Amino acid sequence: MLRRGRASGNAATAESDFRQGAAVTAGTAIAGLAAARCAHPATFHRVTTMTTAYPIIVALHGTVGVLALLTFWTAAFARKGSPLHRRVGQGYLLAMLGIIVTALPMAAHKHTQGQPVIAAFLGYLVVITATGVWGAWRAIRDKHDVARYTGPVYAGFAWLSLLSGVAVFALGVKAGSPLLMGFSVIGLFTGQDMLRKRRHRERLAAQPRWWLVEHYSAMLGNGIATHIAFLSIGLPRLLPAVDGVALHYLGWFGPLVVAVIAKVLIDRRWKPRLKPAAPELATA
């Protein structure tokens, strides 16, 4: 497990649980910038800019994360297909877009700080989140054209999810991280499932309300990302006393388990069951 050990003050440790590391003070920031200026003068300006902008990006990321959490549950409890459901759902997808946009420079910052594993995992989360956001949006827009829905962009996200899942699994094996290896399954499953649907798009088109199933499946995937961010990053900062190993695993795998159960229950209500073909009567 990649997890930051307990430390006092601003002491840094070698491990990380994908949260912000040791606290940054004026002294540590100045010392870091001075070292960067001496060792790599050509990159000093970029380091300075990122160091200055990073706290702002993190604050913006957290703000849109709160909006995503609120709009997710508002849309979930609103009557499906109602104007409130549609408008709040659009707001949720826009909030998720804001999360994606702000997560990219955060991943880049982690890489420049010598934390490639965290940077790679953040990049992976961006991939699977972007895939879910795009799918939830296009399933509604392309509800009358399955070929357009499963077009080149769909295929691109499928391959990106699959390959990033393979990369994260390999990274997890190398780092000895069950968390990385476990979460690689999301990209692996999503990628191969999307490629299968693209190959057999006529079967997908033959299913009544296929677009509705694609929409709420993608929204459940987005919900996983929203709640992982809150339970694993936001809640421990708001309530440090509840932080611990149990919350760590609950934050990462709890939303996944709940989403799987919710998917089964929602499928029972909305996913059409294919009726078996009637047997042909024998002729004399």
TIMARRO-148739 format. One record per residue: residue in one letter; x, y, z of N, C-alpha, C, O in turn. Coordinates in steps of 0.1 Angstrom, whole numbers, plus 5000, padded with zeros to 4 digits. Example, Ala and Ser with C-alpha at 12.3 -4.5 7.8 and 13.67 -1.06 7.14 Angstrom:
a513249435078512349555078513249675078514249675085
s512849785071513749895071512950005079513450115080
end
This chain:
m500849885000500050005000500950125000501850135008
l500650224991501350344991500650445000499650494997
r501250465012500650545022501650625029502750575033
r501350755032502250845039502150805054501050795060
g503350785060503350745074503150875082503250985077
r502850855095502650965104504051035107505050965108
a503951165106505151235109504851365116503751415115
s505751415124505551535131506051655124507051645116
g505351765126505851895120505851885105504851835099
n506951925098506951925084507951815079508351825068
a508251715087509151615083508551535072507351495072
a509251505061508851435049509051295051510051255058
t508251205045508451065045508551015031508151085022
a508950885029509150835016507850775010507750764998
e506850755019505650695014504650795011504750915015
s503550755004502450855002501150775000501250664994
d500050835003498750775001497950864991496750864992
f498750934983498151024972497551144978496851214971
r497851174990497451304996498551404995499651364991
q498251534998499351634999500351585009500051545020
g501651605005502651555014502851655026501951715031
a504151665030504451755042504051895039504051935027
a503751965049503252105048504352195042505552175045
v503952285033504952375027504952505034503852575035
t506052555039506152675045506952775037507552735026
a507052895041507852995033509352945033509952965022
g509852895044511252855044511552735035512452745027
t510652635035510852525026510652555011511352505003
a509752645009509552694995510752764989511152744978
i511252864998512452934993513652844991514352864981
a513852755000514952664999514852574986515852554979
g513652534983513452454971513652534959514252484949
l513152654958513352744947514852774945515352774933
a515552794956516952824955517752714949518652724941
a517352584954518052474948517752454934518652414926
a516552474930516152464916516852564907517252534896
r517052684912517652784904519152754902519752784891
c519852694912521252664911521452544902522352534894
a520552444904520752314896520252324882520952264873
h519152384880518552384866518052534863516852554865
p518952614860518552754857517452774846516652854847
a517552684836516652694825515152664829514252714823
t515052584840513652544844513152624856512152594861
f514052714861513652784873512352864872511552864881
h512152924860510953004858509652914859508652954865
r509752794853508552704853508352654867507152644871
v509452624874509252574888508552684896507652654904
t509052804895508552914903507052934900506252954909
t506752934887505352954883504452844889503352874894
m504852724888504052614893503952614908502852584913
t505052644915504952654929503952764934503252744944
t503952874927503052984930501552944927500652974935
a501352884916500052854912499452724918498152714919
y500252634923499752504928498652524939497652454938
p498952604949497852614960496552664954495452624959
i496652754944495352804938494652694931493452684932
i495452614923494852504916494152404925493052354922
v494852374936494352274946493052334952492052254954
a493052454955491752514961490652514951489552484955
l490952544938489952544928489452394926488252374924
h490352304926490052164924489052124935488052054933
g489352164948488452124959487152184958486152124962
t487052314953485752384952484852314942483652294945
v485452284930484552224920484252074925483252024920
g485052014933484751884938483551884947482751794947
v483451994956482252004964481052024956479951964959
l481152104945479952124936479551994930478451964928
a480551914926480251784919479551694929478651624925
l479951694941479351604951477851644954477051564954
l477651774955476251824957475351804945474251754947
t475851834933475051814921474851674918473751634912
f475751584921475551444919474351394926473551324920
w474251424939473151364947471851444944470751384945
t471951564940470751634936470151574924468951554923
a470951544914470451484902470051344905469051294898
a470651274914470251134917468851124923468151034920
f468551224931467251214938466151294930464951274933
a466551364920465551434912464851334903465351224899
r463551364899462851274890463551264877463851364870
k463751144873464551124861463851174848462651154846
g464551254840464051314828463451454831463051524821
s463251494843462651624847463651734843464851714842
p463151854842464051974839465151984850466252024847
l464751964863465751974873466851864872468051904873
h466451744868467451634867468351674855469551654857
r467851724844468751754833469651874836470851864833
r469151974842469952094844471052064855472152104853
v470652004866471651974876472651864871473851874874
g472151774863473051674857474151744848475251704848
q473651844840474651924832475651994841476852004837
g475152054852476052114861477052024867478252054869
y476651894870477551794875478651764865479851754869
l478251744853479251714842480251834840481451814838
l479751954841480652074840481552074852482752114851
a481052044864481952034876483051934874484151954878
m482651814869483651704866484651754856485851714857
l484251834846485151884836486151974843487351974840
g485652054853486652134860487552054869488752094870
i487151944874488051854881489151804872490251794876
i488751764860489651704851490751814847491951784847
v490251934844491152034839492152074850493352094848
t491752074863492652114874493451994878494552024884
a493051874876493851764880495151744871496151694875
l495051784858496151774849497451844854498451784855
p497351974858498552044863498951994877500151994880
m497951934884498351874897499251754895500251734902
a498851674885499651554882501051594877502051534880
a501051704868502351754863503251804875504451784875
h502651864884503351914896503951804904505151814908
k503251694906503751584914504951524906505851474913
h504851524893505951464886507251554887508351494889
t507051684887508251774888508751764903509951804905
q507951724912508351714926509051574929509351544941
g509251494919509851364921508951264926509451174934
q507651274923506651174928505951114915504751134913
p506751034907506150984895504950884897504050884888
v504950814908503950714910502550784912501550754906
i502650884921501450964923500951034911499751044908
a501951094903501651164891500951074881499951104874
a501450944880500850854870499450814875498550794866
f499250794887497950754892496950864890495750844887
l497350994893496451104890496151114875494951134872
g497051084867496851084852495850974849494950994840
y495950864855495050744853493650784857492650754850
l493450854869492150894873491550994863490350994861
v492451084857491951174847491351094835490251134830
v492050994831491550914819490250854822489350864814
i490050784833488850704835487650804839486550774836
t488050914845486951014847486551084835485351104832
a487451124826487151184813486251084805485351124798
t486650954805485850854798484450854802483450844794
g484250854816482850854821482050984818480850974815
v482751094819482051224816481651224801480551264798
w482551194792482251194778481051094775480151124768
g481150974781480150874778478750914783477750894776
a478650974795477351014801476751124792475551124790
w477551214787477151324778476651274765475551304760
r477551194758477251154744476151054743475451044733
a475950974754474850874754473550944752472650884745
i473351054758472151134756472051204743471051204736
r473151264739473151344726473051244714472451284704
d473551124715473551034704472550924706472750814700
k471550944713470550834717469850774704469450664705
h469850844693469250794681470250744671469850714660
d471550744674472550714665473750634672474650704676
v473550504673474550434680475950434673476950424680
a475850444660477150444652477950564655479150564657
r477250674657477950804660478450794674479550844677
y477650734683478050724697479350644699480250674706
t479450534691480550444692481650474681482350384676
g481750604678482650644667484150654672484450594682
p484950734664486350734667486750784681487650734688
v485950884686486250934700485950824710486750804720
y484950754708484550644717485650534717486150494728
a486150504705487250404704488550464710489250384716
g488750594709489950644715489950634730490950604736
f488850674736488650654751488750514755489350484766
a488250424747488350274750489850234751490250164760
w490550264740491950224740492750294751493650234757
l492450414754493150494764492950434778493850424786
s491650394780491350334793492050194794492550164805
l492050114784492649984784494149994786494649924795
l494850074779496250084780496650154793497750114799
s495950244798496250304810496050214822496850214832
g495050124820494850014830496049924831496449884842
v496549884819497649794818498849864825499649794833
a499049994822500250064827500150074842501150064849
v498950104848498850114862498949984869499549974880
f498549874863498749744869500249714870500749664880
a500949744859502449714859503049804869504049764876
l502649924870503250014880502949964895503749974903
g501749914897501349854910502249734913502649724925
v502449654903503349534906504749584909505349534919
k505249684902506649734904506749794918507749784925
a505649874922505749944935505249864946505349904958
g504749744943504149654954502949714960502749714972
s502049784952500849854957499649784953499249784942
p498949714963497649654960496549754955495749724947
l496749884960495749984956495850004941494850014934
l497050024936497250044921496749924913496049944903
m497149804917496749684910495249674910494649634900
g494649694922493149684922492449784914491449744907
f492949904913492150004906492450004891491850064883
s493549924887493749904873492649834866492449844854
v491849754874490749674869489749764862489049724853
i489549884868488549974862488850014848487949994839
g490050054845490450084831490449964822490049974811
l490949844828490949724820489549684816489249654804
f488649684825487249634822486549734813485949704803
t486749864816486049974808486549964794485749974785
g487849954792488349954778487949844770487449854759
q488049714776487549604768486049594765485649554755
d485349644775483849654774483449744763482549724755
m484149864762483849964752484249914738483449924728
l485349844737485749784724484849674720484549664708
r484349594729483349494726482049554720481549504710
k481549654727480349724722480549784708479649784700
r481749844706482049904693482049794682481549814671
r482649674685482649574675481249514672480949474661
h480349514682479049464681478049574683477049554691
r478249684676477349794678475849764674474949834679
e475749674665474349644661473549574672472349594673
r474249494680473649434692473249544702472149544708
l474149644704473849754713472649834708471749864716
a472549864695471449934689470149864691469049924691
a470249724691468949644692468349644706467249604707
q469149694716468649694729467749814732468249924729
p466549794736465749914739466349994750466849944760
r466350124749466850224759468350194761468850214773
w469150154751470550134753471250254758472150244766
w470750374753471450494756471250524771472150584777
l470050484777469850514791470750424800471250474810
v470950304796471850214803473350274802474050274812
e473750314791475050374789475150504797476250524803
h474150574798474150704805474350684820475250734827
y473450604826473550584841474750504845475250514856
s475250414836476450334839477650434840478450424849
a477750524830478850624831478650714843479650754849
m477450754846477250844858477650774871478150834880
l477450644872477850564883479350564884479950574895
g480050554873481450564872482050694877482950704884
n481350804873481650934877481450954892482251014899
g480350894897480150894911481250824919481550874930
i481850724914482950654921484050754923484650764934
a484450824912485550914913485251034922486051074930
t483951084922483651194931483751154946484251234954
h483251034949483250994963484650944968484950954980
i485450894959486750854963487550984966488250984976
a487451084958488151214961487651264975488551314982
f486351264978485851314990486351235002486851285012
l486151105002486551015013488051005015488450985027
s488751005005490250975006491051105008492151095013
i490551215003491351335003490651445011491251505020
g489351475008488651585015488351555029488651635038
l487751435032487251415046488451405056488351455067
p489551335053490651335062491251475065491751495076
r491151565056491551705059490551785067490951865076
l489251755065488251815073488251765087488051835097
l488351635089488351565101489551475103489451355101
p490651535107491951455108491851335118492551235117
a490951355128490851255138490251115133490551015139
v489551125122488951005116489850935106489550825101
d491050995104491950935094492550805099492650795112
g492850715091493450585095493350485083492950515073
v493950365086493950265076492550225071492350205059
a491650205081490250165077489650265068489050225058
l489750395071489150495062489950505049489250525038
h491250475049491950475037491450375027491150405015
y491150245031490650145022489150175019488750145008
l488450225029487050255027486850365017485950355008
g487750455017487650575008487950524993487350584984
w488850434992489250394978488350284972487950284961
f487950184981487150074976485650074979484850004973
g485350154989483850164993483050214982482050144979
p483350324976482550374965482350274953481350264947
l483450204951483450104940482449994943481649954934
v482449944955481449834959480049884959479149814954
v479850004964478450064964477950084950476850054947
a478850124941478450154927478050024920477150014912
v478849914923478449784917477049734922476249694913
i476849754935475549714940474449804934473349754930
a474649934933473650024927473449984912472249994908
k474449944905474349914891473349794889472549784881
v473549694898472749574897471249614900470349564893
l471049694910469649734914469049814903467849804899
i469749914897469249994887468949914874467949944867
d469849824871469649744859468349664860467649644850
r468049614872466749544874465549624870464549574866
r465649754872464549844869464549894855463449894849
w465649934850465750004837466249924826465949954814
k467149834828467749764817466849654812466349574819
p466549664799465549574793466149424793467349404791
r465349334796465749194796465349134782464249154776
l466349074776466149014763465248894764465548804771
k464248894756463348784756463848674748464348694737
p463748544753464248434745463348414732462148444733
a464048374722463248354709462248244710462548144716
a461048264705460048164705460448044697460948064686
p460247924702460647804694459747794681458547824682
e460347754670459647734658458847604658459247504663
l457547614653456647494653457147404642457347444630
a457147284645457547184635456447164625455247164629
t456847154613455847134602455846984598456846924598
a454746934594454646794590455146784576455246664571
end
